[in-house]
Amino acid sequence: MYPMELRSAKFDWPFTQSVLSVVLLLAGCASLPDDEAAWALEDLGAGMGDSRLKRSTPEPERRSVAYVEDGRNFQADLYLPGEPALAGIVLVPGAAAEGKDDPRLVAFATTLARTRFLVLVPDLPNLRALKVRAEDAGTIAAAFQHLRSRPEIPTKARGGIGAFSYAVGPAVLAAMEPGIRTRVNFVLGVGGYHDLHRVVNFFTTGYFLKNGRWEYLEPNEYGKWVFVLSNTDRLSDPRDRLVLRTMAERKLKNPRAPVADLRSNLTEAGQSVVDLLENRDRERTPELIAGLPAEIRAEIQALNLADKDLSRLQARLILLHGTDDAIIPYTESVALAAAAPAGRSHLFLIDGLAHVDTRPVGLDRRAAWRAIHTVLAQRLDRGEAR
């Protein structure tokens, strides 16, 4: 297995759930059916080591590519299967500094290529800078357009988009863009969200709604500081931008680092952000969000899926979420699945799996196997999970 490498206490890598949703359930695949999905899970767990999938498939090729879409230049990594591709997928990392080069993302993309997906992993500077932006939906759509144009993918092959954590929002928005929405067959979302207002309430107060009742889970503050980094550029005063960026960088390096010394340098607009971050009263969250600068509220609205018309989504949604997720509560994927057009979503809740921190025991390997089985089924338009 890949080492957890939980550097800086709890903070390491918001896209961890994406790969760990399959990597960490491998201690004992014997109870799973002896099929391709189980082999794929085993391959992820093996890392660079031996696996049945490696022994039975040619080594994929990872190639750097440059392309132009709509007059813009892009960079990406392309993973080519050693056999003719059956389908394609654009794989979008979450907010992670290493982006497309994170070893665990590379491992995930390579395993997908072994199962005969043509995999395109775009370089997204915003996400590498730990910024989640609605504008990235256009970049993801451009990557999908390029994927569909590649000579390595059959003309009638199916194609999808996979995204992790906060990148699930831009990925769903991309899948609804007019230029590609009839061509995106599926969206794989791991640890994603539906309502950003509820997510903000959770990462500040720890409260989330489950079946109409408030539940509490100690939140991992990673999401809070990604929110800060995503929005500092939208503050008009350079002092606010500098102070809040410094706060976030301190906290991401050490969650216990003091930041009170920086508050006196903030303007009223910057202070409104800190007031929201320090709030622990779930009843106050709506008014504190309403008190944020207009530019930040506009970005929240642009990224929020809860107020979008998801009936325009023609892709099938395949959603995975850990029930222990302390960055985005699993109820967000429940809500996103419910909001999708009828019969167009598959939801897999995996016990023992968290967003960044994971428990080494108690993982629901059967649920994860079913999820991977459903992903692999998309190659041949077999949408139903086992």
ZINOR-V342263 format. One line per field, one symbol per residue. phi: phi as a letter, one per 40 degrees, with the letter a starting at -180 (. if undefined). psi: psi as a letter, one per 30 degrees, with the letter a starting at -180 (. if undefined). burial: I if it has 24 or more other ideal C-beta (glycine too) atoms within 12 Angstrom, else O. A space follows every 50 residues. Layout:
phi: ???
psi: ???
burial: ???
//
This chain:
phi: .cccfccffccaiccdddcccbccbcchcdccdcbcccccccccccgccc accccbbcccbbbcbbabbfgbcbbabbbbccbdccabacbbcccaccfc ccdccdcccccdcccgccbbbccbddcccgbbbcccdcccccccdcdccc ccbddcccaabbabgcccddcccccccdcbccbccabcbbgcbbbccccc dcccbgcacbfgbcbbadcccddcccdcccbdccccccccccccccdccc cccadcccbcccccccccccccccdccccbbcccddccccccddcccccd ccccccbbcccccccccbbbacccdbbbcccccdccccccddgbbbbbcb cgbbcbcbccbgccccccccccdccccccbgbcccc
psi: lkkehilhbfkejfgeeeefffeggfiigfflkiaeeeeeeeeeffbfak leeeffllklkkkklklkkhgkklklkkjklflkkfllkkjjlajkefbf gkeeeeeeeeeeefghkjkkjljjeeefghkjkfffeeeeeeeeeeeffk ffkkeglllakklkbffeeeeeeeffkefffffjflkjkjhalejfeeee eefefgklkjhgkklkkjkkgeeefeeeeffeffkekfeeeeeeeeeeee efejfgkkgfffeffkaeeeeeeeeeefkgjfffeeeeefflkeeeeeee eefkffgljfffjflkkjkkkkfgkgejkffeeeeeefflkkggkkkjkj kgkleeklkflgkieeeeeeeeeeeefffghjfkl.
burial: IIOOOOOOOIIIIIIIIIIIIIIIIIOOIOOIOOOIIIIIIIIIIIIOOO IOIIOOIOOIOIOOIOIOIOOOOIIIIIIIIOOOIIIIIIIIIIIIIIII OIIIIIIIIIIIIIIIIIIIIIIIOIIIIIIIIIIIIIIIIIIIIIIIOI OIIOOOIIIIIIIIIIIIIIIIIIIIIOOIIOIIIIIIIIIIIIIIIIII IIIIIIIIIOOOOOOOIOIIIIIIIIIIIIIIIIIOOOOIIOIIIIIIII IIOOIOOOIOOIOOOIOOIIIIIIIIIOIOOIOOIOOIIOOIIOOIIOII OIIIIIOIOIOOIIIIIIIIIIIIIIIIIIIIIIIIIOIIOOOIIIIIII IIIIIIIIOOOOIIIIIIIIIIIIIIIIIOOOIOIO
//
